[in-house]
Amino acid sequence: MLSEQCRAHLKEVDETAFQHMLQALKVAVKLQLVIPAIIIHAFVPRLFTHTGTNVMKNILENRRGMDKK
């Protein structure tokens, strides 16, 4: 069972519980995949200079696009 807070949040983002779970998992996977590039960038700044930023911007842009449904 979903709590009242969960149902309110799902209504706010206009997603079913399953849709929300898939979106959250997609974001989690994208962030996990970019971590090695960010760690390498920490030691060798000339590598992956915009990778972390680009991935995070992409995630936020996709989220904003979904907010406009």
Buried (B, 14 or more C-beta within 10 A) or exposed (E): EEEEEEEEBBEEEEBEEEEBEEBEEEBEEBBEEBEEBBEEBEEEEEEBEEBBEEBBEEBEEBEEEEEEE
